[in-house]
Amino acid sequence: MEEIKALLEKVPGIRFGFIDASLVKNQGDRESEVDITVLGGPDLVEMDEVISQVEEKLGRPFFITSFTVREFQERIKVKDEAVLRALKGPRIMLLGDEEEMKAALDAQA
């Protein structure tokens, strides 16, 4: 996970980033896609370049979903299943702090 974190840190505009903790515990098979959620306003071209590097290094497909903090908050309000699942399940913060993310999401409410 440190490799992913180090690469994501190079992308300006990401405030928070997290990954499903069940994948970290190897509960998914090696072929399954790894979902990463980022909040902020990153450059999507740079993000694609970083994800390509991560996939090449780790030999596993990655998928990043990017939201602004406001977009993520709106998805929570409308009870978007994917967003609620991401918040409900165990996760490992790659960028930012869990409490800081919760405060930012509450501030947007």
C-alpha positions in Angstrom: 0.0 0.0 0.0 2.9 2.3 0.6 3.7 2.2 -3.2 0.2 3.3 -4.0 0.2 6.0 -1.4 3.6 7.3 -2.7 2.3 7.5 -6.2 -1.0 9.1 -5.3 0.8 11.8 -3.3 2.4 13.0 -6.5 -1.1 13.9 -7.9 -2.0 17.5 -6.9 -5.5 18.1 -5.8 -6.3 14.9 -3.9 -7.4 15.7 -0.3 -8.4 12.1 0.7 -7.9 8.7 -0.7 -8.9 5.3 0.6 -9.0 1.7 -0.4 -11.2 -1.2 0.7 -9.4 -2.9 3.6 -10.7 -6.4 2.7 -8.5 -6.3 -0.4 -5.5 -5.4 1.8 -6.1 -8.6 3.8 -6.0 -10.6 0.5 -9.7 -11.4 0.6 -10.0 -10.7 -3.1 -8.2 -12.8 -5.6 -5.1 -11.5 -7.3 -7.0 -10.9 -10.6 -9.8 -8.8 -9.1 -9.9 -5.0 -9.6 -8.8 -2.9 -6.7 -11.1 0.1 -6.1 -9.6 3.3 -4.8 -11.8 6.4 -3.9 -10.3 9.8 -3.9 -11.8 13.1 -2.8 -10.6 16.4 -4.1 -10.0 17.9 -7.5 -7.1 15.9 -9.1 -6.0 16.2 -12.7 -7.6 13.1 -14.2 -4.8 12.7 -16.9 -2.2 12.6 -14.1 -4.3 10.2 -12.2 -4.5 7.8 -15.1 -0.7 8.0 -15.5 -0.3 7.1 -11.8 -2.8 4.3 -12.0 -0.9 2.8 -15.0 2.3 2.9 -13.0 0.6 1.2 -10.0 -0.9 -1.5 -12.2 2.4 -2.2 -13.9 4.3 -2.4 -10.6 1.8 -4.5 -8.7 0.4 -6.6 -11.7 -3.1 -6.0 -10.7 -5.9 -3.8 -12.2 -6.9 -0.7 -10.3 -9.9 1.5 -10.6 -10.1 5.0 -9.2 -13.3 6.8 -8.5 -12.8 10.6 -8.0 -15.3 13.0 -6.4 -15.1 16.5 -5.1 -15.9 16.6 -1.4 -19.3 18.3 -2.3 -20.1 15.6 -4.9 -19.3 12.8 -2.4 -21.5 14.5 0.2 -24.4 14.8 -2.3 -24.0 11.1 -3.1 -24.3 10.4 0.6 -27.5 12.5 0.8 -29.2 10.6 -2.0 -28.1 7.3 -0.5 -25.9 6.2 -3.4 -25.3 2.6 -2.7 -21.7 2.5 -3.9 -20.7 5.6 -1.8 -22.5 4.3 1.3 -20.8 0.9 0.9 -17.4 2.6 0.6 -18.1 4.5 3.8 -19.6 1.6 5.7 -17.0 -1.0 5.0 -13.5 -1.2 6.4 -11.0 1.0 4.6 -7.4 2.0 4.8 -6.7 5.7 4.3 -4.0 6.3 1.7 -4.1 10.1 1.8 -5.5 12.3 4.5 -6.9 11.3 7.9 -10.1 9.5 8.6 -11.3 12.1 11.2 -10.3 14.9 8.9 -12.3 13.4 6.0 -15.4 13.0 8.3 -15.1 16.6 9.4 -14.8 17.8 5.8 -17.8 15.7 4.8 -19.8 17.1 7.7 -18.8 20.7 6.9 -20.3 20.3 3.4 -23.7 19.1 4.8 
